[in-house]
Amino acid sequence: MSGKKIMGEADLAIHGAPPAFSQPLHVGQPNIINRDKFLAGVARALDNRWLTNNGPLVQEFEQRVADKLGVKHCVAMCNGTIALEIAIRALGLTGEVIVPSWTFVATAHALYWQGITPIFADIDPVTHNLDPVAVRRMITPRTSGIIGVHLWGRAAPVGELQAIADEHGLKLMFDAAHAFGSSYRGQSIGQFGACEVFSFHATKSFNTMEGGAITTNDDDLAEAMRLMRNFGFKGYDNVIHPGTNGKMIEVCAAMGLANLDGFEDIVVANQATHAAYQQALEGIPGIKVLSYDLDERNSHHYMVVEVGSDCPVRRDDLIATLQAENILARRYFWPGCHRMQPYRDLFPHAELVLPQTKVVAEQVMVLPAGASITLQQIQAVCDVIRRRVSP
Ligand SMILES: Cc1ncc(COP(=O)(O)O)c(C=O)c1O
């Protein structure tokens, strides 16, 4: 558990009105599950004198992830963004690709960086995921594909998106950066579309410090992505394809192997955190906890709250109050990719077709969570919110 200290009565007496937390309480505190196993893995890499270039730890990691997700291939990468770029290239996407604006900007940048135009489609305000009706509306003769994002670990509408892709001859892939361990209709995320891309960044529920992976059941695609990940090398000094450096290093794979062992414990802890927040926030006017589908798996990693128009305090004022108390709540993805550069200049009127994205972006607040947060800390966070909203 965290060493973070909640101020007690003694502190109040000495300092007058100190912040609720003496140390900042962050969103996205890294989960460090099995330190000894990680260090043993690092020692193994050093003993092997094999630090990168598809080493034994990376190979073991890929096999374990593929087994866990029930997919044929897992191609480990240095991070999720490069993994997205490689997947986009391997699929041969060109022209325009439909994506949500309500996502981390890497989803859009991975396209734009390669001369492809991201076309932003609106979301379902309940799930925060792509709305299939909006996706259909954005298809043009230049559209080559769709990237669905499983936002907050909740599966995008996979079936509907696949039907649209099939109908229009489009490629479909998923940004599964948030969705390690999640499911769609009971089946593990990682198996859908042409391929799925994970991020194992330090802030994710499952992390390799920096890292990512592409999963696919397509042998040829996996082979192409392996080549692209390693400059196009097929064997020693034989380059047969253009490529980049997308390799995961052995130390990151050691972290992944250690964290895989304790992942389900993290999910259980996150579920308890979510339930505790839900209970402690109950009845505060205008504060709604984004719920997870109980019949699907989800790591419950993100503690997402919507501050509605019926809340007497504006979202940004509430965040300012929390931050003054050392509770570093965040807006997340605000104001939407379409209002970030270069997309803001490219599509100055995008908001007209993104009404739900606009509303959600103005309401979302993400609260500190993660495996190290305590029930006492959660209660303290919620007390600050309650006092501010209904004093
Ligand atoms: C939805 C989404 N896509 C892509 C990425 C990029 O992943 P990475 O930080 O591993 O490059 C992130 C994460 O940070 C993300 O949240």
The ligand as a Tripos MOL2 file, in Angstrom:
@<TRIPOS>MOLECULE
LIG
   16    16     1     0     0
SMALL
NO_CHARGES

@<TRIPOS>ATOM
      1 C1         -6.0390    5.2870  -26.2680 C.3       1 LIG1
      2 C2         -4.5430    5.3160  -26.3310 C.ar      1 LIG1
      3 N1         -3.9430    5.0400  -27.4910 N.ar      1 LIG1
      4 C3         -2.6020    5.0350  -27.6140 C.ar      1 LIG1
      5 C4         -1.7850    5.3070  -26.5420 C.ar      1 LIG1
      6 C5         -0.3070    5.3570  -26.7350 C.3       1 LIG1
      7 O1          0.3780    4.3990  -26.0100 O.3       1 LIG1
      8 P1          1.8860    4.6460  -25.5510 P.3       1 LIG1
      9 O2          1.8560    5.6820  -24.4600 O.co2     1 LIG1
     10 O3          2.3050    3.2970  -25.0440 O.co2     1 LIG1
     11 O4          2.6720    5.0800  -26.7230 O.co2     1 LIG1
     12 C6         -2.3780    5.5820  -25.2960 C.ar      1 LIG1
     13 C7         -1.5940    5.8530  -24.1260 C.2       1 LIG1
     14 O5         -0.9860    6.3680  -23.5210 O.2       1 LIG1
     15 C8         -3.7940    5.6080  -25.1800 C.ar      1 LIG1
     16 O6         -4.3930    5.9160  -24.0310 O.3       1 LIG1
@<TRIPOS>BOND
     1     1     2 1
     2     2     3 ar
     3     2    15 ar
     4     3     4 ar
     5     4     5 ar
     6     5     6 1
     7     5    12 ar
     8     6     7 1
     9     7     8 1
    10     8     9 2
    11     8    10 1
    12     8    11 1
    13    12    13 1
    14    12    15 ar
    15    13    14 2
    16    15    16 1
@<TRIPOS>SUBSTRUCTURE
     1 LIG1         1 GROUP 0 **** ****
